[in-house]
Amino acid sequence: MFRHLKKAALGVAALAAATAFASSAQADAYPEKAITLVVPYGAGGASDLAGRALAETARNYTDGQPVVVVNKTGNGGMNGARFVTESDADGYTLLLSRVGMALYPAVYSDSPVAWDDYTFLGILEATPMILAVNAESDIKSVDDLIAKIKESNGATTYAASGPTAIDGFSVQALLADAGLDPLSASTLVPYKGGGELAAALLGGHVDFLAISAGSLMPHIQAGKMRPLMVYAPKRMADLPDVPTAKELGYATAAQVGGWSGLYAPKGLPDDVVAKWKDILGKVATNEQWLDLAAKRGSISVIGDEDPSAYVKSQFDLYHGLAKKFGYIQ
């Protein structure tokens, strides 16, 4: 009897060893095919630009396998986010996350995806927001803008993805800081994606906006837009004369900002997580990545933040603002 038990135990051990070996070999082989990077917002916006920059750079370290960007838009970025969370946790479907992945569930209790329904691989970049007007506008400063808003009795307009999107909060935070009603002092005109938002301002369809630097810098550099203020911890190197929200005393607005991260479905194998941490470590010092980030007006922060703790802090921030502005009880 003991002989049979011993034989059975040896068989189980051998099977476990073989399974572990196969699993290790499979992880060592990753990636064996193309990796899909889902961008949950439209083409031309900050997330799309960041996603394509990451794909272009990371492919140098994915053993010859391409990183293919796919835009899956809708529902404040949640359509793309949900697609990724429902995908196999094998490392072949990843999410180019944005602040919206923390903001949306902070505002909507029925969010289809919670802020922590992911494997967090890293925070990629900080993306300053810029408050801007058309270059032909008579508004020359934030003071001018606030004065015009006060005089207009709600008639001034700004472009944003939605009232509880990051580019909606950027304006509402400024209005609140100026002692105005964040929901009625100016009229929000909704557009989809950074490209459409910028086009609305260029076309004279709205008076102002406050969206990601990546979507605005080409137009500012071309002399078609006038920057009034940046939502960033310090002044942007490419806009040294443009003050920050903090410098101007707008305390709530100073807390608002954009960022990009890299997420995967929950339960990603440890070896694949380690592979991506290694890839991101190499991307962090890649001159192409750094150059593309600078051109977008972004700051690479790969390795600077614990991704889980950082995303939790962002969730808490926007949950608090949503309460303050009356979107939730």
Solvent accessible surface area in square Angstrom, and as a share of the most:
residue,aa,sasa,rsa
1,M,167,0.75
2,F,170,0.71
3,R,196,0.72
4,H,132,0.59
5,L,99,0.49
6,K,134,0.57
7,K,150,0.64
8,A,60,0.47
9,A,61,0.47
10,L,111,0.55
11,G,41,0.40
12,V,102,0.59
13,A,59,0.45
14,A,62,0.48
15,L,123,0.61
16,A,61,0.47
17,A,62,0.48
18,A,57,0.44
19,T,83,0.48
20,A,63,0.49
21,F,152,0.63
22,A,58,0.45
23,S,65,0.42
24,S,50,0.33
25,A,46,0.35
26,Q,129,0.57
27,A,19,0.15
28,D,112,0.58
29,A,42,0.33
30,Y,7,0.03
31,P,5,0.03
32,E,113,0.51
33,K,114,0.48
34,A,44,0.34
35,I,0,0.00
36,T,40,0.23
37,L,1,0.00
38,V,0,0.00
39,V,0,0.00
40,P,0,0.00
41,Y,57,0.22
42,G,21,0.20
43,A,75,0.58
44,G,36,0.35
45,G,4,0.04
46,A,12,0.09
47,S,5,0.03
48,D,6,0.03
49,L,61,0.31
50,A,0,0.00
51,G,0,0.00
52,R,108,0.40
53,A,5,0.04
54,L,1,0.01
55,A,8,0.06
56,E,87,0.39
57,T,0,0.00
58,A,0,0.00
59,R,124,0.45
60,N,89,0.46
61,Y,56,0.21
62,T,0,0.00
63,D,96,0.50
64,G,72,0.69
65,Q,44,0.20
66,P,45,0.28
67,V,13,0.07
68,V,70,0.40
69,V,22,0.13
70,V,52,0.30
71,N,47,0.24
72,K,65,0.27
73,T,72,0.42
74,G,31,0.30
75,N,74,0.38
76,G,44,0.43
77,G,1,0.01
78,M,1,0.00
79,N,58,0.30
80,G,0,0.00
81,A,0,0.00
82,R,104,0.38
83,F,89,0.37
84,V,0,0.00
85,T,36,0.21
86,E,129,0.58
87,S,28,0.18
88,D,107,0.55
89,A,36,0.28
90,D,53,0.27
91,G,0,0.00
92,Y,34,0.13
93,T,20,0.12
94,L,1,0.00
95,L,0,0.00
96,L,0,0.00
97,S,0,0.00
98,R,17,0.06
99,V,2,0.01
100,G,10,0.10
101,M,1,0.01
102,A,0,0.00
103,L,4,0.02
104,Y,34,0.13
105,P,18,0.11
106,A,1,0.01
107,V,7,0.04
108,Y,82,0.31
109,S,125,0.81
110,D,118,0.61
111,S,23,0.15
112,P,53,0.33
113,V,3,0.02
114,A,41,0.32
115,W,41,0.14
116,D,54,0.28
117,D,49,0.25
118,Y,8,0.03
119,T,24,0.14
120,F,29,0.12
121,L,6,0.03
122,G,10,0.10
123,I,4,0.02
124,L,0,0.00
125,E,1,0.01
126,A,34,0.26
127,T,4,0.02
128,P,6,0.04
129,M,3,0.01
130,I,0,0.00
131,L,0,0.00
132,A,0,0.00
133,V,0,0.00
134,N,27,0.14
135,A,29,0.23
136,E,164,0.73
137,S,26,0.16
138,D,109,0.57
139,I,5,0.02
140,K,127,0.54
141,S,44,0.28
142,V,7,0.04
143,D,106,0.55
144,D,57,0.30
145,L,0,0.00
146,I,14,0.07
147,A,46,0.35
148,K,74,0.31
149,I,2,0.01
150,K,117,0.50
151,E,144,0.65
152,S,28,0.18
153,N,146,0.75
154,G,17,0.16
155,A,74,0.57
156,T,3,0.02
157,T,30,0.18
158,Y,5,0.02
159,A,0,0.00
160,A,0,0.00
161,S,53,0.34
162,G,12,0.12
163,P,67,0.42
164,T,13,0.07
165,A,28,0.22
166,I,29,0.15
167,D,9,0.05
168,G,0,0.00
169,F,0,0.00
170,S,0,0.00
171,V,0,0.00
172,Q,2,0.01
173,A,0,0.00
174,L,0,0.00
175,L,0,0.00
176,A,26,0.20
177,D,46,0.24
178,A,25,0.20
179,G,69,0.67
180,L,36,0.18
181,D,76,0.39
182,P,24,0.15
183,L,90,0.45
184,S,71,0.46
185,A,16,0.12
186,S,5,0.03
187,T,65,0.38
188,L,39,0.19
189,V,42,0.24
190,P,90,0.56
191,Y,55,0.21
192,K,169,0.72
193,G,18,0.17
194,G,10,0.10
195,G,34,0.32
196,E,87,0.39
197,L,3,0.02
198,A,3,0.02
199,A,55,0.43
200,A,2,0.01
201,L,0,0.00
202,L,58,0.29
203,G,47,0.45
204,G,56,0.54
205,H,125,0.56
206,V,8,0.05
207,D,44,0.23
208,F,0,0.00
209,L,0,0.00
210,A,0,0.00
211,I,5,0.03
212,S,9,0.06
213,A,0,0.00
214,G,5,0.05
215,S,9,0.06
216,L,0,0.00
217,M,1,0.01
218,P,75,0.47
219,H,48,0.22
220,I,18,0.09
221,Q,122,0.54
222,A,65,0.50
223,G,51,0.49
224,K,114,0.48
225,M,6,0.03
226,R,52,0.19
227,P,27,0.17
228,L,8,0.04
229,M,0,0.00
230,V,0,0.00
231,Y,2,0.01
232,A,11,0.08
233,P,124,0.78
234,K,141,0.60
235,R,100,0.36
236,M,17,0.07
237,A,98,0.76
238,D,77,0.40
239,L,17,0.09
240,P,82,0.52
241,D,126,0.65
242,V,16,0.09
243,P,29,0.18
244,T,2,0.01
245,A,1,0.01
246,K,147,0.62
247,E,99,0.44
248,L,75,0.37
249,G,59,0.56
250,Y,26,0.10
251,A,72,0.56
252,T,10,0.06
253,A,0,0.00
254,A,35,0.27
255,Q,99,0.44
256,V,4,0.02
257,G,20,0.19
258,G,6,0.06
259,W,4,0.01
260,S,0,0.00
261,G,0,0.00
262,L,0,0.00
263,Y,1,0.00
264,A,0,0.00
265,P,2,0.01
266,K,126,0.53
267,G,62,0.59
268,L,10,0.05
269,P,62,0.39
270,D,119,0.62
271,D,72,0.37
272,V,9,0.05
273,V,24,0.14
274,A,60,0.46
275,K,50,0.21
276,W,2,0.01
277,K,118,0.50
278,D,73,0.38
279,I,1,0.01
280,L,6,0.03
281,G,41,0.40
282,K,95,0.40
283,V,0,0.00
284,A,25,0.19
285,T,105,0.61
286,N,25,0.13
287,E,132,0.59
288,Q,67,0.30
289,W,0,0.00
290,L,66,0.33
291,D,69,0.36
292,L,47,0.23
293,A,2,0.02
294,A,58,0.45
295,K,133,0.56
296,R,18,0.07
297,G,9,0.08
298,S,10,0.06
299,I,80,0.41
300,S,28,0.18
301,V,25,0.14
302,I,22,0.11
303,G,73,0.70
304,D,102,0.53
305,E,78,0.35
306,D,89,0.46
307,P,25,0.15
308,S,50,0.32
309,A,61,0.47
310,Y,50,0.19
311,V,1,0.00
312,K,83,0.35
313,S,57,0.37
314,Q,22,0.10
315,F,38,0.16
316,D,70,0.36
317,L,34,0.17
318,Y,0,0.00
319,H,61,0.27
320,G,36,0.34
321,L,10,0.05
322,A,0,0.00
323,K,102,0.43
324,K,128,0.54
325,F,13,0.05
326,G,52,0.50
327,Y,63,0.24
328,I,38,0.19
329,Q,197,0.88
